[in-house]
Amino acid sequence: MKNTKDFYNKTAQEWADKFYNDDAMMPLLEAYISKLPENAKVLDLCCGPGYESMRMRNLGAQVIGLDFSESCIQLARKRNPNMAFHVGDMLEDYSHIGKVDGIAVIAGLVHLPNEKLEIAFKEMSKVLENKGLILMVVRDGIGKSDKSSYVKIDDESYDRDFYAHTLEELIRYSAGIFKYVEEVVYEDESIWKNYIFMKPEE
């Protein structure tokens, strides 16, 4: 069975075709960017083909994108030639990108079970400035969703490891690394939750 990275390499063009023309997250991105310094440097972690990277740049941020799917990064670079995109894993060191004022991880943590969250948070902390803000967009709930994880494309089976998380889980596994600030609500009764965390001064 193929894995999460295989899934996004296979479907990169579909995500680009769908979401470059979908501005549904603009209210959330506007709210997040408004909380950062002017011309803030923002890491779009698990950026996919770069559609939300594009929107954050249009809102005035200096955006760097990182994703482990080579196909997604290839498309992101093609669609956004004036932005820097890197192939990299959120569970491995990517501090070569330099320091950033903010990190947006939009539907990236859904691919991590609880036991890997702390690793991801520690890697984020390496690049985030003190008092920097993280936007975490997660599917609300607990545990792995078989329905969202297991998919079949062109007779190939994929397990994209799709996990829901509660705010309590995020707070628990980021303890000592980040501090919870607030929830940003821009649509009613969504199964997706938008949380902002901050890196305290060391």
C-alpha positions as a Markdown table, in Angstrom:
| # | Residue | x | y | z |
|---|---|---|---|---|
| 1 | Met | 0.0 | 0.0 | 0.0 |
| 2 | Lys | 1.3 | 3.4 | -0.9 |
| 3 | Asn | 1.8 | 6.1 | 1.7 |
| 4 | Thr | 1.0 | 9.8 | 2.3 |
| 5 | Lys | 3.8 | 11.2 | 0.3 |
| 6 | Asp | 2.9 | 8.9 | -2.7 |
| 7 | Phe | -0.7 | 10.1 | -2.4 |
| 8 | Tyr | 0.2 | 13.8 | -2.7 |
| 9 | Asn | 2.7 | 13.2 | -5.5 |
| 10 | Lys | -0.1 | 11.4 | -7.3 |
| 11 | Thr | -2.8 | 14.1 | -6.7 |
| 12 | Ala | -0.8 | 17.3 | -6.7 |
| 13 | Gln | -2.3 | 18.7 | -9.9 |
| 14 | Glu | -5.8 | 18.0 | -8.6 |
| 15 | Trp | -5.2 | 19.9 | -5.4 |
| 16 | Ala | -3.8 | 22.8 | -7.4 |
| 17 | Asp | -6.7 | 22.8 | -9.9 |
| 18 | Lys | -9.2 | 22.9 | -7.1 |
| 19 | Phe | -7.8 | 25.3 | -4.5 |
| 20 | Tyr | -6.0 | 28.0 | -6.5 |
| 21 | Asn | -9.5 | 29.1 | -7.4 |
| 22 | Asp | -11.0 | 28.7 | -3.9 |
| 23 | Asp | -10.8 | 31.7 | -1.7 |
| 24 | Ala | -12.8 | 30.2 | 1.2 |
| 25 | Met | -9.9 | 30.5 | 3.6 |
| 26 | Met | -9.2 | 34.2 | 3.0 |
| 27 | Pro | -11.0 | 35.4 | 6.1 |
| 28 | Leu | -8.9 | 33.1 | 8.2 |
| 29 | Leu | -5.7 | 34.1 | 6.5 |
| 30 | Glu | -6.5 | 37.8 | 6.8 |
| 31 | Ala | -7.2 | 37.4 | 10.5 |
| 32 | Tyr | -3.9 | 35.5 | 11.0 |
| 33 | Ile | -1.7 | 37.8 | 8.9 |
| 34 | Ser | -3.1 | 40.8 | 10.7 |
| 35 | Lys | -1.7 | 39.5 | 14.0 |
| 36 | Leu | 1.8 | 39.4 | 12.6 |
| 37 | Pro | 4.3 | 42.3 | 12.1 |
| 38 | Glu | 4.1 | 44.2 | 8.8 |
| 39 | Asn | 5.9 | 42.3 | 6.0 |
| 40 | Ala | 6.2 | 39.3 | 8.3 |
| 41 | Lys | 8.2 | 36.3 | 7.1 |
| 42 | Val | 5.8 | 33.3 | 7.2 |
| 43 | Leu | 6.5 | 29.6 | 6.7 |
| 44 | Asp | 3.7 | 27.7 | 5.0 |
| 45 | Leu | 4.4 | 24.3 | 6.4 |
| 46 | Cys | 3.0 | 21.4 | 4.4 |
| 47 | Cys | 2.2 | 23.9 | 1.7 |
| 48 | Gly | 1.1 | 21.5 | -1.0 |
| 49 | Pro | 1.1 | 23.1 | -4.4 |
| 50 | Gly | 1.3 | 26.6 | -2.8 |
| 51 | Tyr | -2.3 | 28.0 | -3.1 |
| 52 | Glu | -2.4 | 29.4 | 0.5 |
| 53 | Ser | 1.2 | 30.5 | 0.1 |
| 54 | Met | 0.0 | 32.7 | -2.8 |
| 55 | Arg | -2.8 | 34.1 | -0.7 |
| 56 | Met | -0.6 | 35.0 | 2.2 |
| 57 | Arg | 1.8 | 36.6 | -0.1 |
| 58 | Asn | -1.0 | 38.7 | -1.6 |
| 59 | Leu | -1.8 | 39.8 | 2.0 |
| 60 | Gly | 1.6 | 41.2 | 2.4 |
| 61 | Ala | 3.6 | 38.4 | 4.0 |
| 62 | Gln | 7.0 | 37.1 | 2.8 |
| 63 | Val | 6.2 | 33.5 | 2.4 |
| 64 | Ile | 8.4 | 30.4 | 2.3 |
| 65 | Gly | 6.8 | 27.0 | 1.5 |
| 66 | Leu | 7.9 | 23.6 | 2.6 |
| 67 | Asp | 6.4 | 20.2 | 1.7 |
| 68 | Phe | 7.6 | 16.6 | 1.4 |
| 69 | Ser | 5.9 | 16.1 | -1.9 |
| 70 | Glu | 8.2 | 16.8 | -4.8 |
| 71 | Ser | 5.3 | 17.1 | -7.2 |
| 72 | Cys | 3.5 | 19.6 | -5.0 |
| 73 | Ile | 6.7 | 21.7 | -4.7 |
| 74 | Gln | 7.3 | 21.6 | -8.4 |
| 75 | Leu | 3.8 | 23.0 | -9.0 |
| 76 | Ala | 4.2 | 25.6 | -6.3 |
| 77 | Arg | 7.4 | 26.9 | -7.9 |
| 78 | Lys | 5.8 | 27.0 | -11.3 |
| 79 | Arg | 2.7 | 28.9 | -10.1 |
| 80 | Asn | 4.7 | 31.2 | -7.8 |
| 81 | Pro | 8.1 | 31.9 | -9.3 |
| 82 | Asn | 8.8 | 34.8 | -7.0 |
| 83 | Met | 8.6 | 32.7 | -3.8 |
| 84 | Ala | 10.9 | 30.1 | -2.3 |
| 85 | Phe | 9.7 | 26.6 | -1.9 |
| 86 | His | 11.6 | 23.7 | -0.4 |
| 87 | Val | 11.2 | 19.9 | -0.3 |
| 88 | Gly | 11.3 | 18.9 | 3.3 |
| 89 | Asp | 9.6 | 16.9 | 6.0 |
| 90 | Met | 7.9 | 18.6 | 9.0 |
| 91 | Leu | 9.4 | 15.9 | 11.3 |
| 92 | Glu | 13.0 | 16.6 | 10.1 |
| 93 | Asp | 15.3 | 19.6 | 10.5 |
| 94 | Tyr | 14.5 | 22.4 | 8.0 |
| 95 | Ser | 16.2 | 25.2 | 9.9 |
| 96 | His | 18.2 | 26.1 | 6.8 |
| 97 | Ile | 15.2 | 28.2 | 5.7 |
| 98 | Gly | 16.1 | 30.7 | 8.5 |
| 99 | Lys | 14.0 | 32.3 | 11.1 |
| 100 | Val | 10.3 | 33.3 | 10.5 |
| 101 | Asp | 7.7 | 35.4 | 12.3 |
| 102 | Gly | 4.9 | 33.0 | 11.8 |
| 103 | Ile | 4.1 | 29.4 | 10.7 |
| 104 | Ala | 0.9 | 28.4 | 9.0 |
| 105 | Val | 0.3 | 24.6 | 9.2 |
| 106 | Ile | -3.0 | 24.2 | 7.4 |
| 107 | Ala | -4.2 | 20.6 | 7.4 |
| 108 | Gly | -0.7 | 19.3 | 7.8 |
| 109 | Leu | -1.0 | 18.0 | 11.3 |
| 110 | Val | -3.8 | 15.7 | 10.2 |
| 111 | His | -1.1 | 13.3 | 8.9 |
| 112 | Leu | 0.5 | 12.9 | 12.3 |
| 113 | Pro | -0.6 | 10.7 | 15.2 |
| 114 | Asn | -0.3 | 12.1 | 18.7 |
| 115 | Glu | 3.1 | 10.5 | 19.3 |
| 116 | Lys | 4.7 | 12.5 | 16.5 |
| 117 | Leu | 3.2 | 15.9 | 17.3 |
| 118 | Glu | 5.9 | 16.8 | 19.8 |
| 119 | Ile | 8.6 | 16.1 | 17.2 |
| 120 | Ala | 6.8 | 18.4 | 14.7 |
| 121 | Phe | 6.5 | 21.2 | 17.3 |
| 122 | Lys | 10.2 | 21.0 | 18.3 |
| 123 | Glu | 11.2 | 21.4 | 14.6 |
| 124 | Met | 8.8 | 24.4 | 14.3 |
| 125 | Ser | 10.3 | 26.0 | 17.4 |
| 126 | Lys | 13.8 | 25.9 | 15.7 |
| 127 | Val | 12.7 | 28.4 | 13.0 |
| 128 | Leu | 10.1 | 30.4 | 14.8 |
| 129 | Glu | 11.1 | 33.7 | 16.4 |
| 130 | Asn | 10.2 | 34.4 | 20.0 |
| 131 | Lys | 6.6 | 35.6 | 20.3 |
| 132 | Gly | 6.1 | 34.2 | 16.8 |
| 133 | Leu | 2.6 | 32.9 | 16.0 |
| 134 | Ile | 1.5 | 29.5 | 14.6 |
| 135 | Leu | -1.8 | 29.0 | 12.8 |
| 136 | Met | -2.8 | 25.3 | 13.2 |
| 137 | Val | -5.8 | 24.2 | 11.1 |
| 138 | Val | -6.8 | 20.7 | 12.2 |
| 139 | Arg | -9.7 | 18.3 | 11.8 |
| 140 | Asp | -11.6 | 18.3 | 15.1 |
| 141 | Gly | -11.8 | 14.9 | 16.8 |
| 142 | Ile | -9.8 | 12.0 | 18.1 |
| 143 | Gly | -7.7 | 9.3 | 16.4 |
| 144 | Lys | -7.3 | 8.0 | 12.9 |
| 145 | Ser | -10.1 | 8.2 | 10.4 |
| 146 | Asp | -10.2 | 5.1 | 8.2 |
| 147 | Lys | -12.6 | 6.8 | 5.8 |
| 148 | Ser | -10.3 | 9.7 | 5.1 |
| 149 | Ser | -7.1 | 7.6 | 5.3 |
| 150 | Tyr | -7.7 | 4.8 | 2.9 |
| 151 | Val | -8.3 | 5.7 | -0.8 |
| 152 | Lys | -7.9 | 4.0 | -4.1 |
| 153 | Ile | -6.7 | 5.8 | -7.2 |
| 154 | Asp | -6.2 | 4.1 | -10.6 |
| 155 | Asp | -6.4 | 0.7 | -8.9 |
| 156 | Glu | -3.6 | 1.7 | -6.4 |
| 157 | Ser | -4.3 | 1.7 | -2.7 |
| 158 | Tyr | -3.1 | 4.5 | -0.5 |
| 159 | Asp | -3.0 | 5.1 | 3.2 |
| 160 | Arg | -2.6 | 8.8 | 3.7 |
| 161 | Asp | -2.6 | 8.5 | 7.6 |
| 162 | Phe | -5.4 | 11.0 | 8.4 |
| 163 | Tyr | -5.8 | 11.9 | 12.1 |
| 164 | Ala | -8.2 | 14.2 | 13.9 |
| 165 | His | -7.0 | 16.2 | 16.9 |
| 166 | Thr | -8.6 | 18.1 | 19.8 |
| 167 | Leu | -7.4 | 21.4 | 21.2 |
| 168 | Glu | -6.5 | 19.5 | 24.4 |
| 169 | Glu | -4.2 | 17.2 | 22.5 |
| 170 | Leu | -2.4 | 20.1 | 20.8 |
| 171 | Ile | -1.9 | 21.9 | 24.1 |
| 172 | Arg | -0.7 | 18.7 | 25.8 |
| 173 | Tyr | 1.9 | 17.8 | 23.1 |
| 174 | Ser | 3.1 | 21.4 | 22.7 |
| 175 | Ala | 3.5 | 22.0 | 26.4 |
| 176 | Gly | 6.9 | 23.7 | 27.2 |
| 177 | Ile | 7.3 | 24.6 | 23.5 |
| 178 | Phe | 4.3 | 26.7 | 22.6 |
| 179 | Lys | 1.5 | 28.4 | 24.4 |
| 180 | Tyr | -2.2 | 28.4 | 23.2 |
| 181 | Val | -3.5 | 31.9 | 22.4 |
| 182 | Glu | -6.9 | 31.6 | 20.8 |
| 183 | Glu | -9.3 | 30.0 | 18.3 |
| 184 | Val | -10.2 | 31.9 | 15.1 |
| 185 | Val | -13.7 | 31.2 | 14.0 |
| 186 | Tyr | -14.8 | 32.3 | 10.5 |
| 187 | Glu | -17.5 | 29.8 | 9.7 |
| 188 | Asp | -20.2 | 28.2 | 11.8 |
| 189 | Glu | -20.1 | 24.5 | 12.8 |
| 190 | Ser | -17.0 | 23.5 | 10.8 |
| 191 | Ile | -15.3 | 20.2 | 11.5 |
| 192 | Trp | -12.1 | 22.1 | 10.9 |
| 193 | Lys | -10.7 | 24.2 | 13.8 |
| 194 | Asn | -8.3 | 27.0 | 13.6 |
| 195 | Tyr | -6.0 | 27.6 | 16.6 |
| 196 | Ile | -3.2 | 30.1 | 17.2 |
| 197 | Phe | -0.3 | 29.3 | 19.4 |
| 198 | Met | 2.7 | 31.4 | 20.3 |
| 199 | Lys | 6.4 | 30.7 | 21.0 |
| 200 | Pro | 7.1 | 32.3 | 24.4 |
| 201 | Glu | 10.3 | 34.3 | 25.0 |
| 202 | Glu | 13.1 | 32.0 | 26.0 |
